Amino acid sequence: MKVEWVDGFEITAVAENGGIVISANREGMLSLAKQLTALADGAPGDHIHYDEHNSLEKGSADMIIERV
């Protein structure tokens, strides 16, 4: 599966009050949209792991999105 990023993306994921808040700039939202589309077209079990070391802003919670 090809994971595409739009230049200049910024994405933050925070776990608070029993929920997850995902915040992103325009480029981050477009990147997430492309990746969700790729997952939707993928096979069950395909997933993308997001963390502060490869895709999320510093201090973000790890996030995994999986196709079922």
N, C-alpha and C positions, 0 to 999 in steps of 0.2 A: 504494500500500500504506500502510495506517495503522500508524504505530509508536506503541505505547502504553507509557507509563511509570507505575509505581505510585509515588505520593508517598513521598519519603524513600529512594529507591533509592540504593545505593552498590555500584559494581562496579569491580574492579581486574583488569587483565590484565597478567601479567608473563611475559616469555620468560626461562627459566632452564634450564640443563643440557639444552639441546636440546628442551625442551618448553614448553608454554604452560600457565600456571596462571591460571584465572579464579576470583576470589573475590568473593562477593557476600553482602549481608545478605538477609533474607527478601524485602524489597521488590525488591531487585535480581534475585533468582532468579525472582520472579513476573513481573517486567518481561521478563526474557530468555525465559521460557516463552511469554508472549504473543507476543513478537516472532518466536520460532522457529515458532510455530503459524501466524502470518501469512505467514512465508516458505514454509512447507510448502504453504500454500494458494495461493501466488503462482505466477508463471511462471518458467521457467528464466531465469537472468540477474538476477532480483531479488536485491538484496543490502542489507545494512545495514552502514554504516561507523561503527565506534565509535572514539572517541579522547578524550583528556583535555580537549578543548575543547567537546565536546557531550554526553558521556555517561559517560566513565570518570574515575576519580579521578586526581589529579595524579601524574605519574610513570609512568602506565600505558603499555604498548605499544599501538600502534594495532591494531585487530582488524577484519577484514571477514568477515562470514558471508554466503555466497552460495548461492542455490538453483540446483541443477544439474538 
